[in-house]
Amino acid sequence: MVSLLVLSGVSTLAEPGSGEYISLVLLLSLMVGVIQLLMGLLKLGFVVNFLSHAVISGFTSAAALIIGLSQLKNLIGVDLAGQKNIFIILSDAVMRISEINWITFAIGIGSIALLVFFKKKVPRIPGPLVVVVLSALLVYFFNLEERGVSIIGNVPDGLPALSLPAFSVDSMMALLPIALTISFVGFMESIAVAKAIASKEKYKVESNRELTGLGAANIVGSFFSASPVTGGFSRTAVNYQAGAKSGLASIITAVLIMITLLFFTGWFYYLPNAVLAAIIMVAVFGLIDVKEAKHLFRIKKADGWVLVITFVATLVTGIESGILIGAGAAILLFVWNSAYPHTAVLGYVEKEGVYRNVDRYPEALEETDTLIFRMDASLYFANFAFVEERMRKILGERPQVTKVILDFSGVNRMDAVAVDELEKVIDEFEEADVHIHLAQVKGPVRDLLERAGWEEKYGDRIRHMEVKEAVSY
């Protein structure tokens, strides 16, 4: 994903592959690193709190499907169109089925079968390593590259030299929009797959540490000819499936890659691309979580629909915008729920000696002249009208009520608009000889009401510690 963003952003400024293009990419790496590092140090990782588990699950499943099917071209030996759109990929594959290289396809399917076998039957044996060695030997001894099997070919050896990115104020200003985009999108991708793995292994991901880690990686990488990087889906999935449990796995991987670049690049010459496709496919398809969708729909359908919206949006619009659409859907759901909070009329349950929702406790006794009304949400400008309307509707059905007790036990916060509107309601009802009392007001809300001058205006009517005390007042 990040590589595609780099290409689309930098190619507007320089010809891809040219010296100027590479220079701009290295500068972009440094800028992305600095932005991410600053975000981590300034504790801005909280933005991921807007990614609910439903969004993460839907995005991860769709991204896994996109990335897995993007490898279909290597699996069948046909260069397919639409690398980011699975519908185009599949339709193109069906249209060009006659062009399939069946030897390549057999190698790919055989690799998938072996990987699944090793994973389920003998997990201690590293399946990917086995299929890499076997397939390379197969191509070498039978000269399969001459029969159309696509192979890795020459891999440049040696380690990249230390170099400084070319600094230019004009270049930095031109790259700033794409640097910000990559910083956020790359972080979202990284944290999404990190959370997906964390939920499987039951541990917590610290978003600010992820940001500082990504930032440091990009800053250091920019001095060694590296393109901007992030925590990728396919690499993370392969790493996790290989049994990685901590950051030590990445250190071991880095050391092995350096040794390979120095001494063993020639060994990869005959490795078929179909095998790499098989390894990625098996790894990422393991991230598709159907059980989570069923679980969410069983517990709360709204969260299940957020997962579906994120999944479909990612498939249709692409990885970059899919997670943003999912997060937007989750935020809209939250706003909707907060704008229409749960309310209840309370009655006295003699057996338990407490006040409960009369809809859930039919045996609860209600006072004829008293309405006890509870709001289970913080009150603010967007939901107060709904709460007021609910209360007025209930009072309209009970003309004998002369006292209303508002149970504030579920109200954690109020804004100034809600305070002013509630004051108007209390004064209006007072003129109609209906007296409103507040019970179980929490400390932060009580402080707000004091600053609004309610202590002087309403006195004991807002100080009731319990509903029972307000009833007997």
C-alpha positions, 0 to 999 in steps of 0.5 A: 500500500505504502509503495503504491502511495509513494509511486503515485505521489512522487511520479508527479514530480519526477520520472520513476526510476530516474536519479531525481525520483530516487532522491525524492523517495529518500527525502520522503522516507526521512519526512515520513519518519520525522512526522511519525516520530513526532506523532509518537513523542507527542502521544498522538497515537490516540487516533487509533481509538477511533478504530473499533474492533469491528472496523479492524476485523472488517478491514483486515479481512478485506485487505487480506483478500485483496493482497491474497488475490493480488498474488493470483497473477504469480500463481497462474503465470498470467499478468492480470489487470487491476492489482487493487481491485479483486473484481477486475482481477477475478474477471480477468483471470476467468477471461484469460484462463486459456493462457494459464501456465499449468506448470506454474499453477501446479507449483503454486497449488502444490506449495499451498497444499504443502504449507497447509499440511505442515501448518496443521500436521507438523507445525514445528517444521518451517513449511515456507522454508521447505517449499522454497528449497524444494521448488528452487531445486525443482526448477534448477534440475528440470530447467522449468524457467525455459518452460515459462515458469517465472523465477526471481532471477538475479538479486543484487548483492551487498549492503546499501551504503550510508548516504544523506537524502538531498535536502531542498525546501521546495522538494520538502514542500512539494512532498509534504502532502504525500508524506502526511498521507503515507504517515497516517495511512501507513500507521493505520495499516500497521496498527490494524494488522498489529491489533489483529494479531494482538487480539489473537494472542491476547496482548495490548498494542501501544499505539505511541510506541508503534509510531515511534518505532515506525518513525525511527525505522523510516528515519534510519532507512532514509540514510541507507537508500530505503523507501518508506516502510510500515508494518505490512499485512503480508509480512506480518502474516508470514512472520506470525505464521512462522511462530514469531512472538516478539521483536526478536524475530525482526532482529533475527530476520534483519541479520539473516537478510544482511547475511543473505545479501552479502553471501547468498543472493545467488541461491534465490535465482531459481526460486519461482514467484508462484511459491512466494505467492503461495506463501503470502496467500496462505498467510494472509487468508488466515487473517480473514475472520468469519467467526468475528462477524458471526460473533458481532451479529449475535451480540450487537447487530449494529457492530456487525454492520460496521464490520460489513460496511468496512469490509465492502468499502475496502473491497470496492474503494481500496485499502487506503479509503476502506479503513477511513470509511469504516472508522467514519461508520463507527463514529456515526454509530456512536454519535447516533447512539449518544443522540438517542440514549436509553431512558427509563421510568423507575419504580420501587422493587420492595423485595430488593429495596431499590428503584428499577426500570418498570419495563424490566421489573413489572412488579416495581411500584410507582408513586401516583403523583411522582415520575422517576425518570433516568437518563443513561448517557451524558447530556449535551446539545445533540441529545437533550432535545430527545431526552426532553421529548421523552420526558414530556411524552410520559408526563403527557400520559400522566396528568396527575404527576406533580413531582419529577425526580431525575435520576442522574446516576447515568449522567457523567457529563453535561455541556453548557447547552444541556445545563441551560436547556434543563434550567428552562425545563425546570422553570417551565414545569415549576410554573405548571406546579410540577416540581423537578428534583435531581438525585444521585448527581455525580461530582463533576456534574455537581461542580458544573451546576454550582458554577451555573448558580443552581445551588442558590436557585434550587438548593436542596432539590439538586442535592439528593444523594439517592432516589429514595431520599428524593421521593420522601423529601 
